[in-house]
């Protein structure tokens, strides 16, 4: 009988857990999207066309969170 797993259990996959927590923190909650849409009048802050409140000021890949201060409204062309 192999008792090594009982004495030294394998660590949980913390990398996966960190990714899940990170993904959750970067998501934009519906209430934040609504608040940003109202703040920006539903228009792209760059060109004034109709836009979607889903752009991050600080990129998600660089640690930007899905909070109202970090989200703005942009049309698809400007967001790209």
C-alpha positions as CSV (number, residue, x, y, z in Angstrom):
1,X,0.0,0.0,0.0
2,X,1.4,3.4,-1.0
3,X,1.1,5.8,1.9
4,X,3.0,8.7,0.3
5,X,-0.3,10.4,-0.7
6,X,-1.5,10.2,2.9
7,X,1.7,11.7,4.4
8,X,2.4,14.2,1.6
9,X,-0.9,15.1,-0.2
10,X,-0.6,16.7,-3.6
11,X,-1.1,20.4,-3.4
12,X,-4.2,21.8,-5.0
13,X,-3.9,23.4,-8.4
14,X,-3.5,27.0,-7.1
15,X,-2.7,28.3,-10.5
16,X,-6.2,27.4,-11.6
17,X,-7.8,28.9,-8.5
18,X,-5.8,32.1,-9.0
19,X,-7.0,32.3,-12.6
20,X,-10.6,31.8,-11.6
21,X,-10.4,34.5,-8.9
22,X,-8.6,36.8,-11.4
23,X,-11.3,36.2,-14.1
24,X,-14.0,37.0,-11.6
25,X,-12.3,40.2,-10.6
26,X,-11.9,41.4,-14.2
27,X,-15.5,40.6,-15.2
28,X,-17.7,43.6,-15.6
29,X,-20.8,43.2,-13.4
30,X,-24.1,44.2,-15.0
31,X,-24.6,47.1,-12.5
32,X,-21.2,48.5,-13.4
33,X,-22.0,48.3,-17.1
34,X,-25.3,50.1,-16.5
35,X,-23.7,52.9,-14.4
36,X,-21.0,53.4,-17.1
37,X,-23.6,53.5,-19.9
38,X,-25.5,56.2,-18.0
39,X,-22.3,58.1,-17.2
40,X,-21.2,58.1,-20.8
41,X,-24.7,58.5,-22.3
42,X,-24.3,55.2,-24.1
43,X,-21.9,56.9,-26.6
44,X,-18.3,56.2,-27.4
45,X,-16.1,58.6,-25.5
46,X,-13.8,59.0,-28.5
47,X,-16.1,59.5,-31.5
48,X,-19.6,59.9,-30.1
49,X,-21.2,56.9,-31.9
50,X,-23.4,54.5,-30.0
51,X,-21.1,52.2,-28.0
52,X,-20.9,49.4,-25.5
53,X,-19.7,49.8,-21.9
54,X,-17.1,47.0,-22.0
55,X,-13.7,48.6,-22.5
56,X,-11.1,48.6,-19.8
57,X,-8.9,51.7,-19.2
58,X,-6.2,49.5,-17.7
59,X,-6.2,46.3,-19.7
60,X,-7.4,43.1,-18.1
61,X,-4.0,41.5,-19.0
62,X,-2.3,44.2,-17.1
63,X,-4.4,43.8,-14.0
64,X,-7.3,46.1,-14.9
65,X,-10.4,45.3,-12.8
66,X,-14.1,45.4,-13.8
67,X,-14.9,48.4,-11.7
68,X,-16.7,51.6,-12.7
69,X,-13.5,53.7,-12.6
70,X,-11.7,51.4,-15.0
71,X,-14.6,50.9,-17.6
72,X,-15.6,53.2,-20.4
73,X,-18.0,53.1,-23.4
74,X,-16.5,52.6,-26.8
75,X,-17.8,51.8,-30.3
76,X,-16.4,48.6,-31.9
77,X,-14.1,50.6,-34.2
78,X,-12.6,52.7,-31.4
79,X,-12.4,49.7,-29.0
80,X,-10.4,47.8,-31.5
